[in-house]
Amino acid sequence: MGARSPKYKGRSNATGLWEPARIAPVDNNEQERNSEKERNSIMLEKAKTLNGYALHSLDGEIGKIKEFYFDDQHWAIRYLVVDTGNWLAGRHVLISPYALRTVNKEKKQIAIDLTRKQIEDSPSLDTDKPVSRQFEVDYYGYYGWPMYWNGPYMWGPSPYIMRSHEKARTTNPGGKEWNAHLRSTSAVTGYNIQASDGEIGHVEDFVIDDETWAIRYLVVDTRNWWPGKKVLISPKWIQRVSWDLSKVFANLSRDAIKQSPEYSESSLLTRDYETRLHGHYNRKGYWIEEAAVKVQSHQ
């Protein structure tokens, strides 16, 4: 007798005849729950929520997050600014997302792949000085990470953070250097939002992807301008930021912003909500664009 097809796998019964194995019925509800879980599994958190998270090095806590520095080209978090208490008083301690490993939202802490000694010996930045390019060159050279401003992608030679240090060191940037204008989330909070046809609100917070460390949205409070609501605006829909005028110029009309899906702090951000938001503006979701970029970068 020939070999049985896998779909007829089973066992011999008491009579010696082959009996097909019983196949468990498909639980459609479970499939839907798993699909819903996968669809809504996104790593988004507000900057104000992450402020105060404890940072744990390889050999102990180093302090708590005070604010973030980001650039206005890729809208990516470049540094976490750490309040170290009395440990390294008098200097800014900056931690790049390259050093971050895991975010524990229940315990409100982030694990980093550095020792306290490494951090203490890293290039020092005085608290009253801005982040200069020379400081960044020294900082990235000290840790041996690829420079994010040297390449075409969000993280220089790569569209995502390369966790393999060995691979990161040997990656060819393959792109032109660009000038990053770094600003802090605390400084930009409160900036007015200028729509294409007038002012519409102000920046209240930032929504950060704590896996890629991209700023996904600005939380905009419109209630100063009309009996409105809070809405989200993607950095991809922003024309420019005027540091002199303390304004963010959005490539959107006031009416489009007014009609956009309301953002409620009491409900979690889900992929369903994001899809509705992008659909309202007739824009592609960042998750679709980034998936295409990843594929292209591996070719």
C-alpha positions as CSV (number, residue, x, y, z in Angstrom):
1,M,0.0,0.0,0.0
2,G,1.4,3.4,-1.0
3,A,2.2,6.3,1.4
4,R,-0.8,8.2,2.5
5,S,-1.2,11.8,1.7
6,P,-0.7,14.2,4.7
7,K,-4.3,15.2,4.7
8,Y,-5.3,11.5,5.5
9,K,-3.0,11.3,8.5
10,G,-4.7,9.4,11.3
11,R,-4.5,6.2,13.2
12,S,-5.6,2.5,13.1
13,N,-8.8,1.8,15.0
14,A,-9.7,-1.3,16.9
15,T,-10.7,-3.1,13.7
16,G,-7.3,-2.4,12.1
17,L,-8.8,-0.1,9.5
18,W,-7.3,3.3,8.9
19,E,-9.3,6.1,10.5
20,P,-8.7,9.7,9.5
21,A,-7.7,12.1,12.2
22,R,-10.3,14.4,13.5
23,I,-9.7,18.0,12.5
24,A,-10.6,20.6,15.0
25,P,-13.2,23.1,13.8
26,V,-12.0,26.5,12.8
27,D,-12.7,29.1,15.4
28,N,-13.6,32.1,13.3
29,N,-14.0,34.3,16.4
30,E,-10.4,33.5,17.4
31,Q,-9.1,34.3,14.0
32,E,-10.9,37.6,14.1
33,R,-9.5,38.3,17.5
34,N,-5.9,37.5,16.4
35,S,-6.4,39.6,13.3
36,E,-7.7,42.5,15.3
37,K,-4.8,42.2,17.8
38,E,-2.3,42.2,14.9
39,R,-4.0,45.1,13.2
40,N,-4.0,47.2,16.3
41,S,-0.5,46.3,17.6
42,I,1.3,49.6,17.1
43,M,4.1,51.0,19.3
44,L,2.9,54.6,19.7
45,E,3.3,56.7,22.8
46,K,3.1,60.4,23.7
47,A,6.2,62.3,24.5
48,K,4.7,63.6,27.7
49,T,3.9,60.0,28.8
50,L,7.5,58.9,28.1
51,N,8.9,61.8,30.1
52,G,9.8,60.5,33.5
53,Y,10.5,56.9,32.3
54,A,13.6,55.5,34.1
55,L,16.6,54.6,31.9
56,H,18.4,51.4,33.1
57,S,22.0,50.8,31.8
58,L,23.7,47.5,31.9
59,D,24.8,48.1,35.5
60,G,22.1,50.3,37.0
61,E,19.7,53.2,36.6
62,I,21.2,56.4,35.1
63,G,18.2,58.8,35.5
64,K,14.9,59.7,33.9
65,I,13.8,61.1,30.6
66,K,13.4,64.9,30.6
67,E,12.6,65.6,27.0
68,F,13.6,64.7,23.4
69,Y,15.6,66.2,20.6
70,F,14.3,65.7,17.1
71,D,15.2,66.9,13.6
72,D,12.6,68.6,11.3
73,Q,13.6,66.7,8.2
74,H,12.9,63.1,9.0
75,W,11.1,64.0,12.2
76,A,13.0,61.3,14.1
77,I,14.0,61.4,17.8
78,R,17.8,61.8,17.8
79,Y,18.4,61.9,21.5
80,L,16.7,61.3,24.8
81,V,17.7,64.0,27.3
82,V,18.3,62.5,30.7
83,D,18.0,64.0,34.1
84,T,20.7,62.2,36.1
85,G,20.0,63.9,39.4
86,N,23.2,64.4,41.3
87,W,25.2,61.8,39.3
88,L,26.4,63.9,36.4
89,A,25.0,67.3,37.5
90,G,25.9,70.3,35.3
91,R,25.8,68.5,32.0
92,H,23.3,67.2,29.5
93,V,23.3,63.4,29.2
94,L,22.1,62.4,25.7
95,I,21.1,58.9,24.8
96,S,20.7,58.0,21.1
97,P,18.0,55.5,20.2
98,Y,20.8,53.3,18.9
99,A,21.4,52.4,22.6
100,L,17.8,51.6,23.4
101,R,16.8,48.0,23.7
102,T,13.4,47.4,25.3
103,V,10.6,49.7,26.5
104,N,8.6,48.5,29.5
105,K,5.4,50.5,29.7
106,E,4.1,48.7,32.8
107,K,7.2,49.6,34.8
108,K,7.8,52.9,32.9
109,Q,11.4,52.1,32.2
110,I,13.7,51.6,29.2
111,A,16.7,49.3,29.0
112,I,19.8,50.6,27.3
113,D,22.8,48.7,26.0
114,L,25.5,50.9,27.7
115,T,27.3,50.9,31.0
116,R,27.3,53.9,33.4
117,K,31.1,54.2,32.8
118,Q,30.5,54.5,29.0
119,I,28.0,57.2,29.5
120,E,30.1,59.1,32.0
121,D,33.1,59.1,29.6
122,S,31.0,60.1,26.6
123,P,31.5,63.6,25.0
124,S,30.1,66.2,27.4
125,L,27.4,68.8,26.4
126,D,26.9,71.7,28.7
127,T,23.4,72.4,29.7
128,D,23.4,75.9,28.4
129,K,24.6,75.0,24.9
130,P,22.7,73.7,21.8
131,V,23.7,70.4,20.2
132,S,26.4,71.3,17.6
133,R,27.5,69.2,14.6
134,Q,30.9,68.9,16.2
135,F,29.5,67.4,19.3
136,E,27.5,64.9,17.3
137,V,30.5,63.9,15.3
138,D,32.4,63.3,18.5
139,Y,29.5,61.5,20.1
140,Y,28.8,59.1,17.2
141,G,32.5,58.5,16.8
142,Y,32.8,57.6,20.5
143,Y,30.1,55.0,20.3
144,G,30.9,53.8,16.8
145,W,27.4,54.2,15.4
146,P,26.6,55.2,11.8
147,M,25.9,58.9,11.6
148,Y,22.2,59.5,10.9
149,W,22.9,62.6,8.8
150,N,25.1,60.7,6.4
151,G,22.8,58.9,4.0
152,P,19.4,59.0,2.3
153,Y,17.3,57.3,5.0
154,M,16.0,58.2,8.4
155,W,19.0,56.5,10.0
156,G,21.5,57.5,7.4
157,P,22.5,54.3,5.6
158,S,19.4,52.5,6.7
159,P,15.6,53.3,7.0
160,Y,15.6,51.7,10.4
161,I,17.9,51.4,13.4
162,M,20.4,48.6,12.9
163,R,20.7,46.7,16.2
164,S,23.8,44.8,15.1
165,H,26.7,47.0,16.0
166,E,29.1,45.0,13.8
167,K,26.8,45.4,10.8
168,A,26.2,49.1,11.5
169,R,30.0,49.8,11.6
170,T,30.5,48.2,8.2
171,T,27.5,49.7,6.4
172,N,28.4,52.0,3.5
173,P,26.4,55.3,3.9
174,G,25.9,55.7,0.2
175,G,24.3,59.1,0.5
176,K,24.9,62.8,0.8
177,E,25.4,64.5,4.2
178,W,22.5,66.8,5.3
179,N,22.2,69.4,8.0
180,A,20.0,68.5,10.9
181,H,18.2,71.2,12.8
182,L,17.6,69.7,16.2
183,R,14.9,71.0,18.5
184,S,13.5,69.9,21.8
185,T,9.9,68.6,22.2
186,S,9.5,70.9,25.2
187,A,10.5,74.0,23.1
188,V,8.1,73.2,20.2
189,T,5.2,72.4,22.5
190,G,2.9,75.4,22.3
191,Y,3.9,76.4,18.8
192,N,0.9,77.6,16.7
193,I,-0.3,75.6,13.8
194,Q,-0.7,77.6,10.6
195,A,-3.0,75.9,8.1
196,S,-3.0,76.9,4.4
197,D,-5.8,79.4,5.1
198,G,-5.2,80.6,8.7
199,E,-4.3,79.5,12.2
200,I,-6.0,76.5,13.6
201,G,-4.5,75.5,17.0
202,H,-1.3,74.8,18.8
203,V,1.1,71.8,19.4
204,E,0.2,70.1,22.6
205,D,2.3,66.9,22.4
206,F,4.1,64.5,20.1
207,V,3.2,60.9,19.3
208,I,6.4,58.8,19.1
209,D,6.9,55.3,17.6
210,D,9.0,53.7,20.4
211,E,10.2,51.0,18.0
212,T,11.5,53.2,15.2
213,W,11.7,56.4,17.2
214,A,10.0,58.4,14.5
215,I,7.6,61.1,15.4
216,R,4.3,59.9,13.9
217,Y,2.0,62.8,14.8
218,L,1.7,66.1,16.4
219,V,-1.2,66.4,18.8
220,V,-2.9,69.6,18.0
221,D,-5.3,71.4,20.3
222,T,-7.8,73.5,18.3
223,R,-9.9,74.7,21.1
224,N,-8.2,78.1,21.3
225,W,-9.6,78.9,17.8
226,W,-13.2,77.6,17.9
227,P,-15.2,75.1,20.1
228,G,-13.1,72.3,18.7
229,K,-11.2,69.2,19.6
230,K,-7.8,67.6,19.6
231,V,-6.6,66.2,16.3
232,L,-3.5,64.5,15.0
233,I,-1.3,65.9,12.1
234,S,1.4,63.8,10.5
235,P,4.8,65.4,10.0
236,K,4.5,64.4,6.4
237,W,1.7,66.9,6.0
238,I,3.9,69.8,7.4
239,Q,5.5,72.2,5.1
240,R,8.0,73.8,7.4
241,V,8.7,74.9,11.0
242,S,9.5,78.5,11.7
243,W,11.6,78.8,14.8
244,D,11.6,82.6,14.6
245,L,7.7,82.8,14.5
246,S,7.2,79.8,16.8
247,K,4.8,78.3,14.1
248,V,4.3,75.0,12.4
249,F,3.0,75.4,8.8
250,A,0.7,72.6,7.7
251,N,-0.1,71.8,4.1
252,L,-3.8,71.4,5.0
253,S,-6.8,73.6,5.1
254,R,-8.6,74.7,8.3
255,D,-11.7,72.9,7.2
256,A,-9.9,69.6,6.5
257,I,-8.4,69.7,10.0
258,K,-11.8,70.6,11.5
259,Q,-13.4,67.6,9.8
260,S,-10.6,65.1,10.7
261,P,-11.2,62.2,13.1
262,E,-11.1,63.4,16.7
263,Y,-8.2,62.3,18.9
264,S,-9.2,61.3,22.4
265,E,-6.5,60.8,25.0
266,S,-8.8,58.3,26.8
267,S,-8.6,55.8,23.9
268,L,-5.6,54.0,22.6
269,L,-4.3,54.8,19.2
270,T,-5.0,51.8,16.8
271,R,-4.2,51.0,13.2
272,D,-7.9,51.3,12.5
273,Y,-7.9,54.9,13.7
274,E,-4.7,55.7,11.8
275,T,-6.2,54.2,8.6
276,R,-9.3,56.4,9.0
277,L,-7.1,59.5,9.7
278,H,-5.0,59.0,6.6
279,G,-8.1,58.1,4.5
280,H,-9.7,61.5,5.5
281,Y,-6.7,63.3,4.0
282,N,-6.4,60.9,1.1
283,R,-2.9,60.0,2.1
284,K,-1.0,56.8,2.2
285,G,-0.2,55.4,5.7
286,Y,3.5,55.7,6.8
287,W,3.4,51.9,7.5
288,I,2.8,51.2,3.8
289,E,5.5,53.6,2.6
290,E,8.1,52.3,5.1
291,A,7.4,48.7,4.1
292,A,8.2,49.6,0.5
293,V,11.4,51.5,1.5
294,K,12.6,48.5,3.5
295,V,12.1,46.2,0.5
296,Q,13.9,48.6,-1.7
297,S,16.8,49.0,0.7
298,H,17.4,45.3,0.7
299,Q,17.5,45.0,-3.1
